[in-house]
């Protein structure tokens, strides 16, 4: 005989926790994408502006 435990189906509480985690992760990635897009646009405008930075 084996000492392995068998897992049953997920309970409603487990599914609710998993759903909350998925939604939270999706929102974090969405906000990261918005931040990255705004940063790239700002960098583009900074590099293409007529103002030159001299040290």
MOPAC internal coordinates of N, CA, C and O (Angstrom, degrees):
PM7 1SCF
backbone

  N    0.0000 0     0.00 0     0.00 0    0    0    0
  C    1.4425 1     0.00 0     0.00 0    1    0    0
  C    1.5166 1   110.78 1     0.00 0    2    1    0
  O    1.2310 1   121.84 1   -26.33 1    3    2    1
  N    1.3059 1   114.07 1   153.67 1    3    2    1
  C    1.4480 1   120.70 1  -178.23 1    5    3    2
  C    1.5285 1   109.98 1  -103.08 1    6    5    3
  O    1.2310 1   120.89 1   -30.50 1    7    6    5
  N    1.3286 1   115.91 1   149.50 1    7    6    5
  C    1.4583 1   121.14 1   178.65 1    9    7    6
  C    1.5235 1   112.09 1   -92.70 1   10    9    7
  O    1.2310 1   119.99 1  -169.47 1   11   10    9
  N    1.3119 1   117.62 1    10.53 1   11   10    9
  C    1.4586 1   120.71 1  -178.96 1   13   11   10
  C    1.5174 1   110.09 1   -74.42 1   14   13   11
  O    1.2310 1   121.89 1   -40.04 1   15   14   13
  N    1.3388 1   114.00 1   139.96 1   15   14   13
  C    1.4573 1   119.65 1   176.86 1   17   15   14
  C    1.5191 1   108.59 1   -91.64 1   18   17   15
  O    1.2310 1   120.80 1   -38.96 1   19   18   17
  N    1.2917 1   116.07 1   141.04 1   19   18   17
  C    1.4582 1   119.59 1   175.54 1   21   19   18
  C    1.5176 1   108.22 1   -94.50 1   22   21   19
  O    1.2310 1   121.10 1   -38.48 1   23   22   21
  N    1.3130 1   115.49 1   141.52 1   23   22   21
  C    1.4646 1   118.91 1   179.29 1   25   23   22
  C    1.5143 1   108.58 1  -100.64 1   26   25   23
  O    1.2310 1   121.83 1   -38.19 1   27   26   25
  N    1.2918 1   114.10 1   141.81 1   27   26   25
  C    1.4540 1   119.97 1   179.72 1   29   27   26
  C    1.5114 1   110.83 1   -91.44 1   30   29   27
  O    1.2310 1   120.32 1     7.79 1   31   30   29
  N    1.3086 1   116.99 1  -172.21 1   31   30   29
  C    1.4655 1   120.20 1   177.78 1   33   31   30
  C    1.5346 1   110.54 1   -67.74 1   34   33   31
  O    1.2310 1   121.45 1   -23.00 1   35   34   33
  N    1.3058 1   114.83 1   157.00 1   35   34   33
  C    1.4586 1   119.63 1  -179.27 1   37   35   34
  C    1.5262 1   110.15 1   -71.49 1   38   37   35
  O    1.2310 1   121.48 1   -38.46 1   39   38   37
  N    1.3105 1   114.77 1   141.54 1   39   38   37
  C    1.4672 1   119.39 1   178.29 1   41   39   38
  C    1.5284 1   109.60 1   -80.78 1   42   41   39
  O    1.2310 1   120.87 1   -10.40 1   43   42   41
  N    1.3064 1   115.94 1   169.60 1   43   42   41
  C    1.4663 1   120.62 1   178.34 1   45   43   42
  C    1.5210 1   111.15 1   -61.77 1   46   45   43
  O    1.2310 1   120.76 1   143.89 1   47   46   45
  N    1.3225 1   116.15 1   -36.11 1   47   46   45
  C    1.4683 1   119.99 1   178.78 1   49   47   46
  C    1.5270 1   110.68 1   -66.17 1   50   49   47
  O    1.2310 1   120.31 1   138.69 1   51   50   49
  N    1.3271 1   117.01 1   -41.31 1   51   50   49
  C    1.4616 1   120.54 1   177.74 1   53   51   50
  C    1.5246 1   111.09 1   -62.60 1   54   53   51
  O    1.2310 1   120.41 1   137.93 1   55   54   53
  N    1.3148 1   116.83 1   -42.07 1   55   54   53
  C    1.4618 1   120.78 1   179.29 1   57   55   54
  C    1.5213 1   111.86 1   -66.30 1   58   57   55
  O    1.2310 1   120.14 1   143.23 1   59   58   57
  N    1.3296 1   117.34 1   -36.77 1   59   58   57
  C    1.4646 1   121.02 1   177.82 1   61   59   58
  C    1.5238 1   110.34 1   -65.64 1   62   61   59
  O    1.2310 1   120.11 1   138.02 1   63   62   61
  N    1.3239 1   117.39 1   -41.98 1   63   62   61
  C    1.4692 1   121.50 1   178.75 1   65   63   62
  C    1.5245 1   109.72 1   -64.89 1   66   65   63
  O    1.2310 1   120.34 1   136.61 1   67   66   65
  N    1.3201 1   116.95 1   -43.39 1   67   66   65
  C    1.4612 1   121.13 1   179.52 1   69   67   66
  C    1.5239 1   111.11 1   -63.81 1   70   69   67
  O    1.2310 1   120.20 1   137.74 1   71   70   69
  N    1.3277 1   117.22 1   -42.26 1   71   70   69
  C    1.4601 1   121.56 1   178.92 1   73   71   70
  C    1.5263 1   110.47 1   -63.27 1   74   73   71
  O    1.2310 1   120.09 1   137.08 1   75   74   73
  N    1.3277 1   117.42 1   -42.92 1   75   74   73
  C    1.4647 1   121.22 1   178.72 1   77   75   74
  C    1.5190 1   110.80 1   -62.18 1   78   77   75
  O    1.2310 1   120.38 1   138.41 1   79   78   77
  N    1.3360 1   116.88 1   -41.59 1   79   78   77
  C    1.4637 1   121.33 1   179.91 1   81   79   78
  C    1.5280 1   110.47 1   -65.02 1   82   81   79
  O    1.2310 1   120.05 1   138.00 1   83   82   81
  N    1.3249 1   117.50 1   -42.00 1   83   82   81
  C    1.4643 1   121.29 1   179.64 1   85   83   82
  C    1.5278 1   110.61 1   -63.61 1   86   85   83
  O    1.2310 1   120.26 1   135.71 1   87   86   85
  N    1.3140 1   117.10 1   -44.29 1   87   86   85
  C    1.4706 1   120.77 1   179.71 1   89   87   86
  C    1.5238 1   110.29 1   -64.32 1   90   89   87
  O    1.2310 1   120.33 1   136.64 1   91   90   89
  N    1.3317 1   116.98 1   -43.36 1   91   90   89
  C    1.4670 1   120.84 1   179.94 1   93   91   90
  C    1.5259 1   110.75 1   -62.07 1   94   93   91
  O    1.2310 1   120.44 1   136.86 1   95   94   93
  N    1.3254 1   116.76 1   -43.14 1   95   94   93
  C    1.4609 1   120.79 1   179.48 1   97   95   94
  C    1.5206 1   111.10 1   -65.73 1   98   97   95
  O    1.2310 1   120.11 1   139.79 1   99   98   97
  N    1.3193 1   117.39 1   -40.21 1   99   98   97
  C    1.4667 1   121.31 1   179.07 1  101   99   98
  C    1.5236 1   110.75 1   -63.36 1  102  101   99
  O    1.2310 1   119.85 1   138.20 1  103  102  101
  N    1.3244 1   117.89 1   -41.80 1  103  102  101
  C    1.4667 1   121.03 1   178.97 1  105  103  102
  C    1.5255 1   110.37 1   -65.92 1  106  105  103
  O    1.2310 1   120.06 1   139.83 1  107  106  105
  N    1.3150 1   117.49 1   -40.17 1  107  106  105
  C    1.4643 1   120.32 1   178.94 1  109  107  106
  C    1.5248 1   110.88 1   -62.44 1  110  109  107
  O    1.2310 1   120.19 1   135.93 1  111  110  109
  N    1.3369 1   117.24 1   -44.07 1  111  110  109
  C    1.4578 1   119.82 1   178.84 1  113  111  110
  C    1.5243 1   111.29 1   -66.98 1  114  113  111
  O    1.2310 1   119.80 1   144.22 1  115  114  113
  N    1.3223 1   117.98 1   -35.78 1  115  114  113
  C    1.4610 1   121.25 1   176.59 1  117  115  114
  C    1.5252 1   110.74 1   -62.25 1  118  117  115
  O    1.2310 1   120.52 1   133.37 1  119  118  117
  N    1.3220 1   116.61 1   -46.63 1  119  118  117
  C    1.4621 1   120.08 1   179.51 1  121  119  118
  C    1.5273 1   111.54 1   -65.90 1  122  121  119
  O    1.2310 1   120.46 1   143.25 1  123  122  121
  N    1.3229 1   116.73 1   -36.75 1  123  122  121
  C    1.4640 1   120.03 1   176.53 1  125  123  122
  C    1.5292 1   109.85 1   -63.68 1  126  125  123
  O    1.2310 1   119.98 1   139.60 1  127  126  125
  N    1.3194 1   117.64 1   -40.40 1  127  126  125
  C    1.4549 1   120.99 1   178.47 1  129  127  126
  C    1.5193 1   112.01 1   -64.63 1  130  129  127
  O    1.2310 1   120.38 1   139.35 1  131  130  129
  N    1.3273 1   116.88 1   -40.65 1  131  130  129
  C    1.4660 1   120.83 1   177.47 1  133  131  130
  C    1.5244 1   109.61 1   -63.87 1  134  133  131
  O    1.2310 1   120.41 1   135.93 1  135  134  133
  N    1.3259 1   116.82 1   -44.07 1  135  134  133
  C    1.4697 1   121.22 1   179.03 1  137  135  134
  C    1.5298 1   110.92 1   -61.70 1  138  137  135
  O    1.2310 1   120.29 1   136.13 1  139  138  137
  N    1.3214 1   117.05 1   -43.87 1  139  138  137
  C    1.4632 1   120.33 1  -179.60 1  141  139  138
  C    1.5229 1   110.85 1   -65.35 1  142  141  139
  O    1.2310 1   120.10 1   139.44 1  143  142  141
  N    1.3228 1   117.42 1   -40.56 1  143  142  141
  C    1.4630 1   121.03 1   179.33 1  145  143  142
  C    1.5240 1   111.12 1   -63.86 1  146  145  143
  O    1.2310 1   120.42 1   133.64 1  147  146  145
  N    1.3146 1   116.80 1   -46.36 1  147  146  145
  C    1.4715 1   120.20 1   179.15 1  149  147  146
  C    1.5270 1   110.50 1   -63.56 1  150  149  147
  O    1.2310 1   120.24 1   141.51 1  151  150  149
  N    1.3171 1   117.14 1   -38.49 1  151  150  149
  C    1.4644 1   120.31 1   178.98 1  153  151  150
  C    1.5247 1   111.34 1   -64.62 1  154  153  151
  O    1.2310 1   120.45 1   137.96 1  155  154  153
  N    1.3247 1   116.75 1   -42.04 1  155  154  153
  C    1.4661 1   119.69 1   178.94 1  157  155  154
  C    1.5224 1   111.62 1   -66.64 1  158  157  155
  O    1.2310 1   120.14 1   141.09 1  159  158  157
  N    1.3176 1   117.33 1   -38.91 1  159  158  157
  C    1.4668 1   120.37 1   177.31 1  161  159  158
  C    1.5250 1   110.09 1   -64.28 1  162  161  159
  O    1.2310 1   120.21 1   136.30 1  163  162  161
  N    1.3228 1   117.21 1   -43.70 1  163  162  161
  C    1.4674 1   120.68 1   178.93 1  165  163  162
  C    1.5257 1   110.74 1   -63.43 1  166  165  163
  O    1.2310 1   120.09 1   139.37 1  167  166  165
  N    1.3272 1   117.43 1   -40.63 1  167  166  165
  C    1.4637 1   121.08 1   178.22 1  169  167  166
  C    1.5270 1   110.69 1   -64.56 1  170  169  167
  O    1.2310 1   120.35 1   139.11 1  171  170  169
  N    1.3220 1   116.95 1   -40.89 1  171  170  169
  C    1.4612 1   120.92 1   177.71 1  173  171  170
  C    1.5242 1   110.84 1   -60.06 1  174  173  171
  O    1.2310 1   120.54 1   131.37 1  175  174  173
  N    1.3321 1   116.57 1   -48.63 1  175  174  173
  C    1.4616 1   119.48 1  -179.61 1  177  175  174
  C    1.5270 1   111.34 1   -65.80 1  178  177  175
  O    1.2310 1   120.35 1   146.12 1  179  178  177
  N    1.3067 1   116.94 1   -33.88 1  179  178  177
  C    1.4558 1   119.97 1   178.32 1  181  179  178
  C    1.5297 1   111.06 1   -66.80 1  182  181  179
  O    1.2310 1   120.63 1   138.74 1  183  182  181
  N    1.3206 1   116.40 1   -41.26 1  183  182  181
  C    1.4667 1   119.94 1  -178.20 1  185  183  182
  C    1.5220 1   112.70 1   -76.56 1  186  185  183
  O    1.2310 1   119.81 1   152.83 1  187  186  185
  N    1.3132 1   117.96 1   -27.17 1  187  186  185
  C    1.4652 1   119.99 1  -177.39 1  189  187  186
  C    1.5302 1   113.37 1   -97.80 1  190  189  187
  O    1.2310 1   120.25 1   179.51 1  191  190  189
  N    1.3057 1   117.12 1    -0.49 1  191  190  189
  C    1.4609 1   118.54 1  -179.32 1  193  191  190
  C    1.5184 1   109.68 1   -72.58 1  194  193  191
  O    1.2310 1   121.26 1   -20.96 1  195  194  193
  N    1.3021 1   115.20 1   159.04 1  195  194  193
  C    1.4561 1   121.04 1  -178.89 1  197  195  194
  C    1.5158 1   112.18 1   -78.87 1  198  197  195
  O    1.2310 1   120.43 1   168.07 1  199  198  197
  N    1.3106 1   116.78 1   -11.93 1  199  198  197
  C    1.4556 1   121.03 1  -178.53 1  201  199  198
  C    1.5288 1   108.04 1   -77.80 1  202  201  199
  O    1.2310 1   120.67 1   -55.32 1  203  202  201
  N    1.3155 1   116.33 1   124.68 1  203  202  201
  C    1.4636 1   119.61 1   178.04 1  205  203  202
  C    1.5275 1   108.50 1  -103.66 1  206  205  203
  O    1.2310 1   121.87 1   -40.17 1  207  206  205
  N    1.2976 1   114.02 1   139.83 1  207  206  205
  C    1.4589 1   120.05 1  -179.94 1  209  207  206
  C    1.5361 1   107.36 1  -100.88 1  210  209  207
  O    1.2310 1   120.48 1   -60.28 1  211  210  209
  N    1.3243 1   116.68 1   119.72 1  211  210  209
  C    1.4638 1   120.80 1   178.39 1  213  211  210
  C    1.5219 1   109.09 1  -118.49 1  214  213  211
  O    1.2310 1   122.03 1   -34.70 1  215  214  213
  N    1.2807 1   113.72 1   145.30 1  215  214  213
  C    1.4705 1   119.40 1  -179.67 1  217  215  214
  C    1.5017 1   109.53 1  -106.78 1  218  217  215
  O    1.2310 1   120.10 1   180.00 1  219  218  217

